[in-house]
Amino acid sequence: MEQLSQIKLRIPILLGSCRIGRESLKVAKFILAELVKQDRIDTELIDLGEYKLPMLEERLQDSSNPPDNVLRFCSKLGQADGILLVTPEYKNGYPGVLKNALDYLEPQALKYKPIGICTVSSGRFGGLDCLAQLRLVSLALGALPIPDKLPVPNVKELFDENGNLSDLKFQARPFRKESFAIANAISNRPREEKNFLFNQSSSF
């Protein structure tokens, strides 16, 4: 049996925007570059701008001929050990394209999966309203939003036009480290302990 210390964890980055010129893509690529340096993490960027999911008109389980891109999207998240969600804040909320994508998932589809949430804003608060809303949505999907957060304020000042980091004081390492640690701990626990963790999280 492969040693637990050698098993790679699947932690994809879900980019919750498809808008042309989105600044959140720079943030997602920055975090992706940080994650690929880790030997025990298998990651990729799941970009809703590339998946182009149709508007939800029918539940996936009720559809006789679901689109291939929807099946691929749901499969990617279903196979993940944890998810890092990067999304901009639009008008104190999260993008409609992200809600549409998450609504394709079955109830409890992300059960026991830790979710790290990174919110991006051109303002000085970094999308904290969006962050609070997404934590509630994560719980509704059975996921475990991690305690740490990564709000990215003033994003246009943080990265240049080519996506290079302008402010070297910006650090994603603590957020990345906690995301990995929680995903690693939960993936190695028996179902009884996972149930306890899920029930504790849902009680907040």
C-alpha positions as a Markdown table, in Angstrom:
| # | Residue | x | y | z |
|---|---|---|---|---|
| 1 | Met | 0.0 | 0.0 | 0.0 |
| 2 | Glu | 1.3 | 3.4 | -0.9 |
| 3 | Gln | 2.4 | 5.4 | 2.2 |
| 4 | Leu | 0.0 | 8.2 | 3.2 |
| 5 | Ser | 3.0 | 10.6 | 3.2 |
| 6 | Gln | 3.5 | 9.8 | -0.5 |
| 7 | Ile | -0.1 | 10.2 | -1.7 |
| 8 | Lys | -0.8 | 13.4 | -3.6 |
| 9 | Leu | -3.8 | 15.4 | -2.7 |
| 10 | Arg | -6.0 | 16.8 | -5.5 |
| 11 | Ile | -6.6 | 20.4 | -4.7 |
| 12 | Pro | -7.7 | 22.3 | -7.8 |
| 13 | Ile | -8.3 | 26.0 | -8.1 |
| 14 | Leu | -11.8 | 27.0 | -9.1 |
| 15 | Leu | -11.9 | 30.5 | -10.7 |
| 16 | Gly | -15.4 | 31.8 | -10.3 |
| 17 | Ser | -15.5 | 34.4 | -13.0 |
| 18 | Cys | -15.8 | 34.5 | -16.8 |
| 19 | Arg | -15.7 | 38.3 | -17.3 |
| 20 | Ile | -13.4 | 39.7 | -20.0 |
| 21 | Gly | -10.4 | 41.4 | -18.4 |
| 22 | Arg | -11.0 | 39.9 | -14.9 |
| 23 | Glu | -8.3 | 40.7 | -12.4 |
| 24 | Ser | -9.1 | 37.5 | -10.4 |
| 25 | Leu | -7.4 | 35.4 | -13.1 |
| 26 | Lys | -4.0 | 37.0 | -12.1 |
| 27 | Val | -4.6 | 36.0 | -8.5 |
| 28 | Ala | -5.7 | 32.4 | -9.5 |
| 29 | Lys | -2.5 | 32.0 | -11.6 |
| 30 | Phe | -0.4 | 33.3 | -8.8 |
| 31 | Ile | -1.8 | 30.8 | -6.3 |
| 32 | Leu | -1.5 | 28.0 | -8.9 |
| 33 | Ala | 2.2 | 28.8 | -9.4 |
| 34 | Glu | 2.6 | 28.5 | -5.6 |
| 35 | Leu | 0.8 | 25.2 | -5.4 |
| 36 | Val | 2.6 | 23.5 | -8.2 |
| 37 | Lys | 5.8 | 23.9 | -6.1 |
| 38 | Gln | 4.4 | 21.4 | -3.6 |
| 39 | Asp | 5.3 | 17.8 | -4.2 |
| 40 | Arg | 2.3 | 16.4 | -2.4 |
| 41 | Ile | -0.3 | 18.6 | -4.2 |
| 42 | Asp | -1.9 | 17.7 | -7.6 |
| 43 | Thr | -3.5 | 20.9 | -8.8 |
| 44 | Glu | -5.0 | 22.6 | -11.9 |
| 45 | Leu | -6.9 | 25.7 | -12.7 |
| 46 | Ile | -10.7 | 25.1 | -13.3 |
| 47 | Asp | -11.6 | 28.3 | -15.2 |
| 48 | Leu | -15.3 | 28.9 | -15.6 |
| 49 | Gly | -14.4 | 31.2 | -18.5 |
| 50 | Glu | -13.2 | 28.1 | -20.4 |
| 51 | Tyr | -15.9 | 25.7 | -19.3 |
| 52 | Lys | -18.8 | 28.0 | -20.5 |
| 53 | Leu | -21.5 | 26.1 | -18.6 |
| 54 | Pro | -25.0 | 26.7 | -19.8 |
| 55 | Met | -27.6 | 28.3 | -17.5 |
| 56 | Leu | -29.1 | 25.6 | -15.3 |
| 57 | Glu | -32.5 | 24.6 | -16.5 |
| 58 | Glu | -32.6 | 21.0 | -15.2 |
| 59 | Arg | -31.0 | 19.2 | -12.4 |
| 60 | Leu | -28.0 | 17.1 | -13.5 |
| 61 | Gln | -29.5 | 13.9 | -12.1 |
| 62 | Asp | -32.8 | 14.5 | -14.0 |
| 63 | Ser | -31.1 | 15.2 | -17.3 |
| 64 | Ser | -31.2 | 12.5 | -20.0 |
| 65 | Asn | -28.4 | 14.1 | -22.0 |
| 66 | Pro | -26.3 | 16.4 | -19.8 |
| 67 | Pro | -23.6 | 18.5 | -21.6 |
| 68 | Asp | -20.1 | 17.1 | -21.6 |
| 69 | Asn | -18.6 | 20.2 | -20.0 |
| 70 | Val | -21.1 | 20.0 | -17.1 |
| 71 | Leu | -20.2 | 16.4 | -16.5 |
| 72 | Arg | -16.5 | 17.2 | -16.7 |
| 73 | Phe | -16.8 | 20.1 | -14.3 |
| 74 | Cys | -18.8 | 18.1 | -11.7 |
| 75 | Ser | -16.4 | 15.2 | -12.0 |
| 76 | Lys | -13.4 | 17.4 | -11.4 |
| 77 | Leu | -14.8 | 18.8 | -8.1 |
| 78 | Gly | -16.1 | 15.4 | -7.1 |
| 79 | Gln | -12.6 | 13.8 | -7.3 |
| 80 | Ala | -10.9 | 16.6 | -5.4 |
| 81 | Asp | -9.6 | 16.2 | -1.9 |
| 82 | Gly | -10.0 | 20.0 | -1.3 |
| 83 | Ile | -10.8 | 23.1 | -3.4 |
| 84 | Leu | -9.3 | 26.6 | -3.5 |
| 85 | Leu | -11.9 | 29.0 | -4.7 |
| 86 | Val | -10.8 | 32.3 | -6.2 |
| 87 | Thr | -13.6 | 34.7 | -7.1 |
| 88 | Pro | -14.1 | 38.5 | -7.5 |
| 89 | Glu | -16.7 | 40.4 | -5.5 |
| 90 | Tyr | -19.4 | 42.0 | -7.7 |
| 91 | Lys | -21.7 | 44.4 | -6.0 |
| 92 | Asn | -21.1 | 42.9 | -2.5 |
| 93 | Gly | -21.8 | 39.4 | -3.8 |
| 94 | Tyr | -20.2 | 36.7 | -5.9 |
| 95 | Pro | -20.6 | 36.2 | -9.6 |
| 96 | Gly | -23.8 | 34.6 | -11.0 |
| 97 | Val | -21.7 | 32.3 | -13.2 |
| 98 | Leu | -20.2 | 30.8 | -10.0 |
| 99 | Lys | -23.6 | 30.2 | -8.4 |
| 100 | Asn | -24.8 | 28.7 | -11.7 |
| 101 | Ala | -21.8 | 26.3 | -11.7 |
| 102 | Leu | -22.2 | 25.3 | -8.0 |
| 103 | Asp | -25.9 | 24.7 | -8.5 |
| 104 | Tyr | -25.1 | 21.9 | -11.0 |
| 105 | Leu | -23.6 | 19.9 | -8.1 |
| 106 | Glu | -25.8 | 17.5 | -6.2 |
| 107 | Pro | -26.6 | 18.3 | -2.5 |
| 108 | Gln | -23.7 | 17.2 | -0.3 |
| 109 | Ala | -21.5 | 16.8 | -3.4 |
| 110 | Leu | -18.6 | 18.3 | -1.6 |
| 111 | Lys | -19.1 | 16.6 | 1.7 |
| 112 | Tyr | -16.0 | 16.5 | 3.9 |
| 113 | Lys | -14.0 | 18.5 | 1.3 |
| 114 | Pro | -12.2 | 21.6 | 2.7 |
| 115 | Ile | -12.6 | 24.8 | 0.8 |
| 116 | Gly | -10.2 | 27.7 | 0.9 |
| 117 | Ile | -11.8 | 30.9 | -0.2 |
| 118 | Cys | -9.9 | 33.7 | -1.8 |
| 119 | Thr | -11.9 | 36.8 | -2.7 |
| 120 | Val | -10.7 | 39.6 | -5.0 |
| 121 | Ser | -11.8 | 43.2 | -5.1 |
| 122 | Ser | -10.6 | 46.5 | -6.5 |
| 123 | Gly | -11.6 | 48.1 | -3.2 |
| 124 | Arg | -9.9 | 48.1 | 0.2 |
| 125 | Phe | -11.9 | 45.3 | 1.9 |
| 126 | Gly | -11.0 | 42.5 | -0.5 |
| 127 | Gly | -14.5 | 41.1 | -0.9 |
| 128 | Leu | -15.4 | 40.2 | 2.6 |
| 129 | Asp | -19.1 | 40.2 | 1.9 |
| 130 | Cys | -18.6 | 37.8 | -0.9 |
| 131 | Leu | -16.5 | 35.6 | 1.4 |
| 132 | Ala | -19.2 | 35.4 | 4.1 |
| 133 | Gln | -21.8 | 34.3 | 1.5 |
| 134 | Leu | -19.6 | 31.7 | -0.1 |
| 135 | Arg | -19.0 | 30.1 | 3.3 |
| 136 | Leu | -22.7 | 29.5 | 3.6 |
| 137 | Val | -22.9 | 28.1 | 0.1 |
| 138 | Ser | -20.0 | 25.8 | 0.9 |
| 139 | Leu | -21.7 | 24.4 | 4.0 |
| 140 | Ala | -24.9 | 23.8 | 2.0 |
| 141 | Leu | -22.8 | 21.6 | -0.4 |
| 142 | Gly | -21.4 | 19.7 | 2.6 |
| 143 | Ala | -18.0 | 21.2 | 2.4 |
| 144 | Leu | -15.8 | 22.6 | 5.2 |
| 145 | Pro | -14.7 | 26.2 | 4.6 |
| 146 | Ile | -11.4 | 26.6 | 6.3 |
| 147 | Pro | -11.0 | 29.2 | 9.1 |
| 148 | Asp | -8.2 | 31.1 | 7.3 |
| 149 | Lys | -9.1 | 33.5 | 4.5 |
| 150 | Leu | -7.4 | 35.3 | 1.7 |
| 151 | Pro | -9.1 | 38.6 | 0.8 |
| 152 | Val | -7.2 | 40.4 | -1.9 |
| 153 | Pro | -7.9 | 44.2 | -1.8 |
| 154 | Asn | -6.8 | 46.8 | -4.4 |
| 155 | Val | -6.0 | 44.0 | -6.9 |
| 156 | Lys | -5.2 | 46.5 | -9.7 |
| 157 | Glu | -2.3 | 47.8 | -7.5 |
| 158 | Leu | -1.1 | 44.3 | -6.5 |
| 159 | Phe | -0.4 | 42.9 | -10.0 |
| 160 | Asp | 0.9 | 44.6 | -13.2 |
| 161 | Glu | -0.7 | 44.2 | -16.6 |
| 162 | Asn | 1.2 | 40.9 | -17.3 |
| 163 | Gly | 0.1 | 39.4 | -14.0 |
| 164 | Asn | 3.4 | 39.8 | -12.2 |
| 165 | Leu | 3.2 | 40.6 | -8.5 |
| 166 | Ser | 3.9 | 44.3 | -7.9 |
| 167 | Asp | 3.6 | 44.3 | -4.1 |
| 168 | Leu | 6.1 | 41.8 | -2.8 |
| 169 | Lys | 4.6 | 42.0 | 0.7 |
| 170 | Phe | 1.5 | 40.0 | -0.5 |
| 171 | Gln | 1.7 | 36.5 | 0.9 |
| 172 | Ala | -0.6 | 33.6 | 0.1 |
| 173 | Arg | 1.6 | 31.1 | 2.0 |
| 174 | Pro | -0.3 | 30.9 | 5.3 |
| 175 | Phe | -3.6 | 30.4 | 3.4 |
| 176 | Arg | -2.0 | 27.8 | 1.1 |
| 177 | Lys | -0.4 | 26.0 | 4.1 |
| 178 | Glu | -3.6 | 25.8 | 6.1 |
| 179 | Ser | -5.6 | 24.6 | 3.0 |
| 180 | Phe | -3.2 | 21.8 | 2.5 |
| 181 | Ala | -2.9 | 20.8 | 6.2 |
| 182 | Ile | -6.7 | 20.5 | 6.6 |
| 183 | Ala | -7.2 | 18.6 | 3.3 |
| 184 | Asn | -4.4 | 16.2 | 4.4 |
| 185 | Ala | -5.8 | 15.7 | 7.9 |
| 186 | Ile | -9.4 | 15.1 | 6.7 |
| 187 | Ser | -8.5 | 12.8 | 3.8 |
| 188 | Asn | -6.6 | 10.5 | 6.2 |
| 189 | Arg | -9.4 | 10.2 | 8.8 |
| 190 | Pro | -12.0 | 7.5 | 9.0 |
| 191 | Arg | -15.6 | 8.2 | 8.1 |
| 192 | Glu | -16.7 | 8.4 | 11.8 |
| 193 | Glu | -14.3 | 11.3 | 12.5 |
| 194 | Lys | -15.3 | 13.0 | 9.2 |
| 195 | Asn | -18.9 | 12.9 | 10.3 |
| 196 | Phe | -18.0 | 14.5 | 13.6 |
| 197 | Leu | -16.0 | 17.3 | 11.9 |
| 198 | Phe | -18.8 | 17.9 | 9.4 |
| 199 | Asn | -21.5 | 18.1 | 12.2 |
| 200 | Gln | -19.3 | 20.5 | 14.2 |
| 201 | Ser | -18.8 | 22.8 | 11.2 |
| 202 | Ser | -22.5 | 22.8 | 10.3 |
| 203 | Ser | -23.4 | 23.9 | 13.8 |
| 204 | Phe | -21.8 | 27.3 | 13.5 |
